[in-house]
Amino acid sequence: QLQLVESGGGVVQPGKSLKLSCAASGFTLQHYAIAWFRQAPGQEREGISCISSTGGHTDYAPSVEGRFTISRENAKNTAWLQMNSLKPEDTAVYYCATVWDPLNPFCDLLGSRYDGYWGQGTQVSVSS
């Protein structure tokens, strides 16, 4: 079965950290750009971070820059999102998504580009 599976979400206090994982099953992540999106209740989906297929370029939304770090390891067929200094406004369902992009050294946060695989989402709740 071809799928992306997110894990690592949970409930944490403000200022704490979480590390989300995005594991591919049934296909290899090599040659795919990967992005993380999130959606809070009643709000639009927000692209928050991406990493190019080679791993050489990353991008972040202003809302998370300096606090979140995206990474990938093709040998493990997995990408991660390290989230530090979490705030209550980071509460959302987090999704990873892919787009086949082997020749592009860059990535972007435009959700409509990610027409490959999407995970089912993992809930992150930040509350005291």
N, C-alpha and C positions, 0 to 999 in steps of 0.2 A: 504494500500500500504506500503510495507516494504522499508524504505529508510532512509538515513542520509541526513540531511540538514544543510549546513554550513551557517553562517551569521556573520555579524560584520566587513566585509571588507570595504575598502574605500580608500580615498586619504588623506594622512597625511604628514606633514613636518618631515624632519629628526629630530630625538630626541624625537618625540612624541610617544604615545602609542595607541594600539588597542587591543581589546579583541575579539577573534573569538569564536563562539559557534558552537557546533556540536550536533544536536538534533536527536535522533532516533525516528522514527515513525513506528508503526506497529510491533515492537519487542522491547525487553528489552536489554539494553546494559550490564546488569549484565552477568558476565562470559566471556565477550569479552575484549581482549586487544584493545586499541585504539591508533592510531598513526596519526600524522599530517605530510603531505607531501606538498611540494611546487614545482612548475615548472615555471621557467621564460622562455620567448620566446627564442627559439634556444638552450635551455639548457636541460639537463636530469633532470628527477624528482629526488628530494632530500628528503630523510627522515629526518625530523628535530626534532621530539619529539615523545615519546611514553609513555604510562602509562599501567601498568599491569592490569589484570582483577580485582584484589583486590584493586588496587590503591596504593599498597605498594612499587612499584618500578617505577621509571621514568628514562628516558634517553634522552639525547639531543645531537644533532650534534654540533661539535665544533663551527660552524658558528653562533649558537644562544645561546650556553650555557652562563648562567649568565644574559641573557637579556629576555629570554622567559621562561614561566612557564606553564606547562600542569597540568590540574586538571580534576576531574570528580565527579559527584554526581549521583549515580545510582537511587536515589529516584526521581530525576528530569529527568532521562534518557538523560543526557546531559554531554558533556565534553567541556572544554574550553582551549583556548591557549591565555594566557596573553602575549602580545608582548610589551616590553618596549625598549626605546633607539633605535627606528627604524632607519635603514640606507637605503639609496637608493638601495643597493644590496639586500635588503629584498623584493623588488618589485617582485611579482609573483602571480600566482593563487595558493591558498592554499586549500588543500583537507584533509578531515579526512577519516579514513578507519578503519575497524575492522577485527579481527580474533578471532574465537571461541577458547578460551584458558583458561578454568577454573582452570586447575591444575598447570599452570605455574606461579610461583611467580615473574617472570621477563618479560620484553618485549624487543624488539629490533627494529631496524630501517630498516630492510630488507623488501623492498616493496613487494617482491614476496610472503612473508608469509601472507600478508593481503588479503586473498582470500574471505573475507566476504563481507561486504557492503562498498561502496565508495559513498561519497557525490559528488555533481555536481561542487563544487569548489566555492570559493569566491575570488574576486580580491583584492589584497592589493598593493597600489601604494604609494611609499615614494619619495616625490619630493619637492624641495623648490620652 
